[in-house]
């Protein structure tokens, strides 16, 4: 059976690498971007994720062209104006930073999830995966960045409650440092205290998501926030060069992720401890 995926914001960086990995694993892969570009083999669609009608049109095209959707990777993101929002404290930044970091980094994910859930629940299967980060656990980049990522984790948890029994799962994923082309171009060995040699390739994230979508225990994990490096270890997935990336859980305080477990974790849960 052909598996159909949509990666939002798939023209570069993390989204581009995720899409490449999904294509390599046999997925029919759609990507969105403002330019309508993506990796070779992807079905690239132009979309401004602040335009609800444009987003609806993307899902209409997928429904018509592919007959359904099995995987949504919510990855679309927009930087604040001037990208200075990651160097100055919040009170020295314009309040319209909200429009990108929340309007795109959060609202666009919700809108896409609404459309994806309609297709997936009709088919009785699917996975909605949010690209989140350790910015939910500790301060990272900016106040608004952390707010948006924490909200994505809560969104996945609450969507899972309402999706229960439909065959559709929702997950939030905490990525570590990612070896994007931009980061590698800086010629540094570490960034923000983390080693690039043990960082994650974008394609690694895609391979993890592909394996997660096929996990027979996926429904047990629905609503959870999971660390991609730890999932990779559990699934036996490594970077392009064969190295396993490091989890940043300890660096951000350790402990359980979101939501705190209310009962013993299922055997298929990669967070379960012996």
C-alpha positions in Angstrom: 0.0 0.0 0.0 1.3 3.4 -0.9 1.9 5.6 2.1 1.3 9.4 1.6 3.1 12.1 3.7 3.0 15.8 3.8 5.9 17.8 5.3 5.2 21.5 5.8 8.1 23.8 5.2 10.0 21.3 3.2 12.1 23.5 0.9 15.2 23.5 3.1 16.7 22.6 6.4 14.9 20.1 8.7 11.9 19.8 6.5 13.9 19.1 3.4 15.9 16.4 5.0 12.8 14.8 6.5 11.1 14.7 3.1 14.2 13.2 1.5 14.3 10.4 4.0 10.6 9.7 3.5 11.0 9.6 -0.2 13.9 7.2 0.2 11.7 5.0 2.3 9.0 4.7 -0.3 6.6 7.4 0.8 4.6 9.5 -1.7 5.8 12.8 -0.2 4.2 16.2 -0.6 6.0 19.3 0.7 4.9 22.9 1.1 6.9 26.1 0.9 6.3 29.6 -0.2 8.3 28.9 -3.3 6.8 25.6 -4.1 10.1 23.8 -4.1 11.4 20.7 -2.4 13.8 17.7 -2.8 13.9 15.6 -6.0 11.0 13.2 -5.9 8.7 15.3 -3.8 5.4 16.7 -4.9 6.1 20.3 -4.0 3.2 22.7 -3.5 3.3 26.5 -3.0 1.7 27.5 0.2 1.7 30.5 2.5 0.8 28.9 5.8 -0.7 32.2 7.1 -3.3 31.8 4.4 -6.0 29.4 5.6 -7.5 29.1 2.1 -4.1 28.2 0.6 -3.6 25.5 3.3 -7.1 24.1 2.6 -6.2 23.9 -1.1 -3.1 21.9 -0.4 -5.1 19.2 1.4 -7.7 19.2 -1.3 -5.0 18.5 -3.8 -3.6 15.7 -1.7 -7.1 14.2 -1.3 -7.7 14.4 -5.0 -4.2 13.4 -6.2 -3.3 10.7 -3.6 -6.7 9.7 -2.2 -5.7 10.4 1.4 -3.0 11.1 3.9 -1.1 8.9 6.3 1.4 11.2 7.8 1.6 15.0 8.5 4.9 16.4 9.7 4.2 19.9 11.1 7.5 21.7 10.4 6.6 25.1 8.9 8.3 27.9 10.7 9.2 31.6 10.2 11.9 33.7 11.9 11.1 37.0 13.5 12.0 40.1 11.4 15.7 40.6 11.2 16.2 37.4 13.1 17.3 39.5 16.0 14.6 37.9 18.2 17.1 35.4 19.4 19.6 37.8 20.8 17.6 40.5 22.5 15.3 40.1 25.6 11.6 40.1 24.9 11.0 43.7 26.1 13.5 45.0 23.5 11.8 43.2 20.6 8.8 44.3 18.6 5.6 42.6 19.7 4.9 41.5 16.1 7.5 38.8 16.7 4.3 37.0 17.8 3.1 36.9 14.2 5.9 34.6 13.0 6.8 32.6 16.1 3.2 32.0 17.2 1.3 32.7 14.0 3.3 30.4 11.9 5.3 28.3 14.5 2.0 27.3 16.3 -1.1 28.4 14.5 -0.1 27.0 11.1 0.5 23.6 12.8 -3.0 23.7 14.2 -4.6 24.6 10.9 -2.8 21.8 9.1 -3.7 19.3 11.8 -7.4 20.1 11.4 -7.3 19.3 7.7 -5.1 16.3 8.2 -7.4 14.9 10.9 -10.4 15.1 8.6 -8.7 13.0 6.0 -7.1 10.6 8.5 -10.2 9.9 10.6 -12.2 9.2 7.5 -9.6 6.5 6.6 -9.2 5.3 10.2 -5.4 5.7 10.2 -2.6 8.2 10.3 0.0 10.1 12.3 0.3 13.8 13.0 3.8 14.7 14.2 4.8 18.1 15.5 8.4 19.3 15.2 9.1 20.6 18.7 12.3 21.1 20.7 13.9 21.2 24.1 12.8 24.8 24.2 9.7 23.4 25.9 11.9 22.3 28.9 14.3 25.2 29.3 14.9 28.7 27.9 16.1 28.4 24.3 16.3 31.2 21.8 13.5 33.4 23.1 10.3 33.7 25.2 8.0 33.3 22.1 10.0 30.3 20.8 9.6 28.4 24.0 5.9 29.3 24.2 5.3 28.0 20.7 7.1 24.7 21.3 5.4 24.1 24.7 2.1 24.7 23.1 2.8 22.1 20.3 3.5 19.5 23.0 0.2 20.3 24.7 -1.6 20.3 21.4 -0.4 16.8 20.6 -1.5 15.6 24.0 -5.0 17.1 23.7 -5.4 16.0 20.1 -4.6 12.5 21.2 -7.5 12.6 23.7 -10.0 13.6 21.0 -8.5 11.3 18.4 -8.7 8.2 20.7 -10.5 5.4 18.9 -10.1 6.8 15.4 -6.9 5.0 14.5 -5.1 8.4 14.2 -2.2 9.3 16.6 -0.5 12.6 17.4 3.0 13.0 18.7 5.4 15.8 19.5 9.1 15.4 18.8 12.0 17.1 20.6 14.9 17.4 18.1 18.4 18.0 19.3 21.0 20.1 17.4 20.4 19.6 13.7 23.3 19.5 11.1 21.6 21.7 8.6 23.6 23.1 5.6 23.5 26.5 7.3 24.9 25.2 10.5 27.6 23.2 8.8 28.6 26.2 6.7 29.7 28.0 9.9 32.7 25.8 10.2 32.3 25.2 13.9 32.8 22.0 15.9 30.0 22.9 18.4 27.0 25.1 18.7 25.4 26.3 22.0 27.6 23.9 23.8 26.6 20.8 21.8 28.9 18.8 19.5 28.2 18.9 15.8 29.8 15.4 15.6 26.9 14.1 17.7 24.2 16.3 16.4 21.3 15.0 14.2 21.2 14.9 10.4 17.8 16.2 9.0 17.5 12.8 7.2 18.0 11.0 10.6 14.8 12.8 11.8 12.9 11.7 8.7 14.0 8.1 9.2 12.9 8.1 12.8 9.5 9.5 11.8 9.0 6.9 9.1 9.8 4.1 11.6 7.6 5.7 14.2 4.7 5.8 11.8 5.1 2.0 11.2 5.5 1.2 14.9 2.8 -1.3 15.9 2.8 0.3 19.3 2.1 3.8 17.9 -1.3 4.2 19.5 0.2 3.6 22.9 2.5 6.5 22.3 -0.1 8.9 21.0 -0.2 12.2 22.9 3.4 11.8 24.1 6.4 14.0 23.6 9.4 12.0 22.5 13.1 12.7 21.8 14.2 11.8 18.3 17.7 10.8 19.4 16.2 8.3 21.9 13.7 7.0 19.3 16.6 6.5 16.9 18.5 4.5 19.5 15.4 2.4 20.2 14.9 1.7 16.5 18.5 1.2 15.6 18.7 4.3 13.4 21.8 6.4 13.1 23.0 9.5 11.2 24.1 9.4 7.6 27.7 8.7 8.7 26.6 5.9 11.1 27.0 7.8 14.3 24.2 7.8 16.8 23.2 11.4 17.8 23.1 12.4 21.5 19.9 13.1 23.4 19.9 16.5 25.1 17.5 15.4 27.8 20.1 15.6 30.6 21.3 19.0 29.5 17.8 20.3 29.9 17.1 18.9 33.3 16.3 15.3 32.7 13.0 13.7 34.0 9.9 12.8 32.1 8.6 14.7 29.1 5.2 16.1 28.4 2.7 15.0 29.6 3.9 13.6 32.9 2.9 9.9 32.9 -0.1 9.2 35.1 0.5 5.4 35.0 3.3 2.9 34.2 4.4 3.5 30.5 3.5 0.8 28.0 6.2 -1.7 27.0 6.5 -0.1 23.6 7.3 3.3 25.1 11.0 4.3 24.4 10.9 6.4 27.6 10.1 3.3 29.8 12.9 2.6 32.2 13.7 -0.9 33.5 
